[in-house]
């Protein structure tokens, strides 16, 4: 399994991690200064800002999806026209006609892929930062430091923490040569594990190391305050909170925990229904994409519910807030796109393409004329140089004869 340590993630995505980490730290710092040090609220605001920044790309993506339903009949007609033809001329003509269709609708053939290529690394970094908050928010890391500094020098602490439910993610760190008692590496590893520890595991830590009960209690209570969102500790998974609620007789807590995966599935389903759906072909046959989209509309919400039930509630909160924000964006984008006059847009794109073609032809003619003149000029220069050379040679010969005559006499 990939090694995950408290130190900030690196590699090719380092600039993205750095920028998003600074943003998360800034949000939490501001909330703490106004008296609301909430990790849950930080996640919601963080997600909102990121999706607003990605809004231009989202609009382009949805515009492409909307126009695709208009383009597909023409693209399918071109594909059918050249079906089975693999010679070079046919392939070139097919590519040229396909490119003309994309120009007609004003979209790029790679536009959709490019938008996804830009968004996916950001979403991945977003997930990693939310799941590893102490690495990017120093104030949260400071909550652990007094405890892990003392705990890292206590015999048997590493073995005890390795038995925690999420410790297997950090197994390589426990076996690393850098994992030395009291070292920064060991402290970071302990914070990684404790950051994902459940309430029950914190209590077991207190029972095992009673000499550090003050430090453990202080860290746990501060983190519980940070992780408290509407009465739910978002560091715990909904499955754990549900069991805890039922066992303690707190039915409201159990219902609140169940609502996280339910809302994650519901908001995901609403979001998929708002997305542009593929239309049937002109001949009335169902579009193959319709079947796959219909399947995803049901599998994705179910997948979201299962994952949010077992992961920390903070990740569920991120998924819910992300789905809600995307749904609101989608409603606004759909209204904007529905108001667009596709025929007028096509007309303008055709005019632009024609102007571009005229400009290209003028440049080509000008370039050809310039090349021709340059070629003629080069010939003239070569001819003149030849005349000068011959003339120069003749004068030199005469001068040489005069010199010989003088020396002889």
C-alpha positions in Angstrom: 0.0 0.0 0.0 1.2 3.6 -0.7 3.0 5.1 2.2 1.1 8.0 3.7 3.0 10.2 6.2 2.2 13.5 7.9 4.8 15.3 5.9 3.2 17.0 3.0 2.6 15.1 -0.2 5.2 15.7 -2.9 5.9 14.6 -6.5 4.6 16.2 -9.6 1.5 17.5 -7.8 3.5 19.4 -5.1 2.4 22.8 -6.3 -1.3 21.9 -6.2 -0.9 20.4 -2.7 0.9 23.5 -1.6 -1.7 25.9 -2.9 -4.7 23.9 -1.6 -3.0 23.3 1.7 -2.4 27.1 2.2 -6.1 27.7 1.4 -7.3 25.1 3.9 -4.9 26.5 6.6 -6.2 30.1 5.8 -9.8 29.0 6.1 -9.3 27.2 9.5 -7.2 30.1 10.9 -9.9 32.7 10.0 -12.6 30.5 11.6 -10.6 30.0 14.7 -10.0 33.7 15.1 -13.7 34.4 14.9 -14.4 31.7 17.5 -15.5 28.9 15.2 -12.6 26.4 15.0 -14.6 23.8 13.0 -13.0 21.3 10.7 -16.4 20.4 9.3 -17.2 24.0 8.4 -13.6 24.4 7.0 -14.2 21.4 4.7 -17.5 22.9 3.4 -16.0 26.3 2.7 -12.9 24.7 1.2 -15.0 22.6 -1.2 -17.2 25.7 -2.1 -14.2 27.8 -3.0 -12.6 25.1 -5.1 -15.8 24.4 -7.0 -16.3 28.1 -7.7 -12.7 28.3 -9.0 -13.4 25.3 -11.3 -16.8 26.8 -12.5 -15.4 28.0 -15.9 -14.1 24.5 -16.7 -17.4 23.0 -15.5 -19.4 25.3 -17.8 -17.2 24.4 -20.7 -17.6 20.7 -19.9 -21.4 21.0 -19.8 -21.5 23.1 -22.9 -19.6 20.3 -24.7 -22.0 17.7 -23.4 -25.0 19.7 -24.5 -23.5 20.3 -28.0 -22.5 16.6 -28.3 -26.1 15.6 -28.6 -26.4 17.9 -31.6 -23.1 16.9 -33.1 -23.5 13.1 -32.7 -25.8 12.5 -35.7 -23.4 14.3 -38.0 -20.4 12.5 -36.6 -22.1 9.2 -36.9 -23.1 10.0 -40.5 -19.4 10.7 -41.3 -18.3 7.5 -39.6 -20.9 5.5 -41.5 -19.8 7.2 -44.8 -16.2 6.0 -44.4 -16.9 2.7 -42.6 -14.5 0.0 -43.8 -12.3 2.5 -45.7 -8.8 2.5 -44.3 -6.8 4.0 -47.1 -4.8 7.2 -46.4 -7.0 9.5 -48.5 -10.3 8.2 -46.9 -8.8 8.6 -43.4 -7.6 12.2 -44.2 -11.0 13.1 -45.6 -12.8 11.6 -42.6 -10.6 13.6 -40.2 -11.1 16.8 -42.2 -14.9 16.4 -42.2 -15.0 15.5 -38.5 -12.8 18.6 -37.7 -15.2 20.7 -39.7 -18.2 19.5 -37.6 -16.3 20.4 -34.4 -15.5 23.9 -35.8 -19.1 24.3 -36.8 -20.2 23.9 -33.2 -17.3 25.8 -31.8 -15.8 23.1 -29.6 -12.5 21.4 -29.5 -12.0 17.7 -30.1 -9.8 17.4 -27.1 -11.7 20.0 -25.0 -13.7 17.6 -22.9 -10.6 15.5 -22.1 -8.5 18.5 -21.3 -11.1 19.8 -18.8 -11.1 16.4 -17.0 -7.3 16.3 -17.1 -7.2 19.6 -15.3 -9.9 18.8 -12.7 -8.9 15.2 -11.7 -5.5 16.1 -10.1 -7.1 18.9 -8.2 -9.9 16.6 -6.9 -7.3 14.0 -5.9 -5.3 16.6 -4.0 -8.5 17.9 -2.4 -9.3 14.4 -1.0 -5.7 13.9 0.3 -5.7 17.2 2.1 -9.0 16.7 3.8 -8.0 13.2 4.9 -4.6 14.5 6.2 -5.5 17.8 7.8 -2.7 18.0 10.4 -0.1 18.0 7.6 -1.5 21.2 6.2 -3.0 23.0 9.2 -0.3 23.6 11.8 -2.9 24.5 14.5 -4.4 21.0 14.3 -0.9 19.4 14.3 0.0 21.4 17.4 -2.9 19.7 19.3 -1.1 16.4 19.0 2.5 17.5 19.7 2.6 17.5 23.5 1.1 14.0 23.6 3.2 12.4 20.8 6.4 13.9 22.0 6.0 12.1 25.4 4.3 9.0 23.9 7.2 8.5 21.4 9.6 7.9 24.3 7.3 5.4 26.1 8.2 1.8 25.7 5.5 -0.2 23.9 3.6 2.8 22.5 4.4 2.0 18.8 3.2 -1.6 19.2 0.0 -0.5 20.8 -0.8 2.1 18.1 -0.1 -0.5 15.4 -3.2 -2.4 16.6 -5.5 0.6 15.8 -8.0 0.1 12.9 -6.3 2.5 10.4 -2.7 1.8 11.4 -2.3 -0.7 8.5 -2.1 2.3 6.2 1.1 3.3 7.8 2.8 -0.1 8.3 5.8 0.9 6.1 6.4 3.8 8.4 6.5 1.7 11.5 9.1 -0.5 9.8 11.2 2.3 8.4 14.8 2.9 9.5 13.8 6.5 10.3 11.3 5.2 12.9 13.5 5.9 16.0 12.2 6.6 19.5 11.7 10.4 19.9 12.4 11.2 16.3 10.3 13.6 14.2 9.5 10.7 11.9 8.0 8.7 14.7 6.0 11.6 16.0 4.5 12.3 12.5 3.6 8.6 12.2 1.9 8.7 15.6 -0.1 11.8 14.5 -1.1 10.0 11.3 -2.6 7.1 13.3 -4.2 9.2 16.0 -5.7 11.6 13.5 -7.9 8.7 12.2 -8.4 7.0 15.6 -11.9 6.5 16.9 -13.2 7.6 20.3 -13.0 4.1 21.6 -9.3 3.9 20.5 -8.5 7.2 22.3 -10.1 5.8 25.5 -8.1 2.6 25.2 -4.9 4.7 24.8 -5.8 6.5 28.0 -6.3 3.2 29.9 -3.0 1.8 28.5 -0.8 4.8 29.3 -2.4 6.2 32.4 0.7 8.3 33.2 -0.2 10.4 30.1 -3.9 10.7 30.9 -3.8 14.5 31.1 -2.1 14.9 27.7 -4.4 12.3 26.1 -7.6 14.0 27.6 -6.5 17.5 26.5 -5.7 16.4 23.0 -8.9 14.3 22.6 -11.2 17.1 24.0 -9.6 19.8 21.7 -9.9 17.5 18.7 -13.4 16.6 19.6 -14.3 20.4 19.6 -12.6 20.8 16.2 -14.3 17.7 14.8 -17.8 18.5 16.2 -20.3 19.2 13.5 -24.0 19.4 14.4 -23.3 17.1 17.4 -21.4 14.4 15.3 -17.7 13.8 15.6 -16.6 13.7 12.0 -13.4 11.9 12.9 -15.5 8.8 13.6 -17.1 6.8 10.8 -20.9 6.7 10.7 -20.9 3.0 11.4 -19.0 3.5 14.6 -21.1 6.5 15.7 -24.3 4.6 14.9 -23.2 1.7 17.2 -22.1 4.2 19.9 -25.4 6.0 19.7 -27.5 2.8 20.0 -25.4 1.4 22.8 -25.6 4.6 24.8 -29.3 5.1 24.2 -28.7 8.2 22.1 -31.0 7.5 19.2 -30.7 11.0 17.8 -26.9 10.5 17.4 -27.4 7.2 15.7 -30.0 8.7 13.3 -27.6 11.6 12.5 -24.8 9.1 11.7 -27.1 7.1 9.4 -28.1 10.3 7.6 -24.5 11.0 6.4 -24.3 8.0 4.0 -28.0 8.5 3.1 -27.5 12.1 2.2 -24.3 11.3 0.3 -26.2 8.8 -1.9 -29.3 11.1 -2.3 -27.2 14.2 -3.3 -25.1 12.1 -5.6 -28.3 10.8 -7.3 -29.7 14.3 -7.7 -26.4 15.5 -9.1 -26.4 12.7 -11.8 -30.0 13.4 -12.8 -29.2 17.0 -13.4 -26.3 16.2 -15.6 -27.0 16.3 -19.4 -28.2 12.9 -20.6 -27.3 11.4 -24.0 -30.2 11.5 -26.5 -31.3 8.8 -28.9 -30.0 8.7 -32.4 -31.9 10.3 -35.4 -33.2 6.9 -36.5 -34.8 6.4 -33.1 -32.3 3.8 -31.9 -31.1 4.2 -28.3 -27.7 5.7 -27.9 -25.2 3.2 -26.4 -24.1 5.9 -24.0 -27.6 6.0 -22.5 -27.4 2.5 -21.1 -24.0 3.2 -19.4 -25.2 6.6 -18.0 -28.3 4.9 -16.6 -26.2 2.3 -14.9 -23.9 5.0 -13.4 -26.9 7.0 -12.2 -27.7 4.1 -9.8 -24.3 2.6 -9.0 -22.6 5.9 -8.1 -25.1 6.8 -5.3 -24.9 3.2 -3.9 -21.1 3.3 -4.0 -21.1 6.7 -2.2 -23.3 5.4 0.6 -21.1 2.3 1.2 -17.9 4.3 1.2 -19.3 7.1 3.5 -20.6 4.5 5.9 -17.2 3.1 6.7 -14.9 6.2 6.1 -14.6 9.0 8.7 -17.7 11.3 8.6 -15.5 14.2 7.5 -15.1 12.5 4.1 -18.9 12.0 3.9 -19.4 15.7 4.7 -17.0 16.5 1.9 -18.9 14.3 -0.6 -22.3 15.7 0.5 -21.1 19.4 0.3 -19.5 18.7 -3.1 -22.6 17.1 -4.5 -24.8 19.9 -3.2 -22.5 22.6 -4.7 -22.3 20.7 -8.0 -26.1 20.4 -8.1 -26.6 24.1 -7.6 -24.0 24.8 -10.2 -25.7 22.4 -12.6 -29.1 24.0 -12.2 -27.6 27.5 -13.0 -25.5 26.1 -15.9 -28.5 24.2 -17.4 -30.6 27.4 -17.3 -27.8 29.3 -19.0 -27.3 26.6 -21.7 -31.0 26.2 -22.3 -31.2 29.9 -23.2 -28.5 29.5 -25.8 -29.6 29.6 -29.4 -27.7 26.6 -30.8 -28.6 27.5 -34.4 -27.3 31.1 -34.0 -24.2 29.7 -32.3 -23.6 27.4 -35.3 -24.1 30.3 -37.7 -21.5 32.4 -35.9 -19.1 29.5 -35.8 -19.5 28.9 -39.5 -18.8 32.6 -40.2 -15.7 32.5 -38.0 -14.5 29.4 -39.8 -15.0 31.1 -43.2 -13.2 34.2 -42.0 -10.4 32.0 -40.7 -10.2 30.2 -44.0 -10.0 33.5 -46.0 -7.3 34.8 -43.7 -5.4 31.6 -44.1 -5.7 31.7 -47.9 -4.5 35.4 -48.0 -1.5 34.5 -45.8 -0.8 31.5 -48.0 -0.8 33.7 -51.2 1.3 36.4 -49.6 3.7 33.8 -48.3 3.9 32.3 -51.8 4.6 35.7 -53.5 7.2 36.6 -50.9 9.0 33.3 -51.4 8.9 33.8 -55.2 10.4 37.3 -54.9 13.0 36.1 -52.5 13.9 33.3 -54.9 14.3 35.8 -57.8 16.3 38.2 -55.7 18.6 35.3 -54.7 19.1 34.5 -58.5 19.8 38.2 -59.2 22.3 38.4 -56.3 24.0 35.2 -57.6 24.2 36.6 -61.1 25.6 40.0 -60.0 28.1 38.3 -57.8 29.2 36.2 -60.8 29.6 39.4 -63.0 31.6 41.1 -60.3 33.8 38.1 -59.9 34.5 37.8 -63.6 35.1 41.6 -63.8 37.4 41.4 -60.8 39.2 38.5 -62.3 39.8 40.4 -65.6 41.2 43.5 -63.9 43.5 41.3 -61.8 44.8 39.5 -64.9 45.6 42.8 -66.6 47.3 44.1 -63.6 49.4 41.0 -63.5 50.5 41.4 -67.1 51.5 45.0 -66.5 53.6 43.8 -63.6 55.3 41.1 -65.6 56.1 43.6 -68.4 57.7 46.1 -66.0 59.9 43.4 -64.4 61.0 42.1 -67.8 62.1 45.5 -68.9 
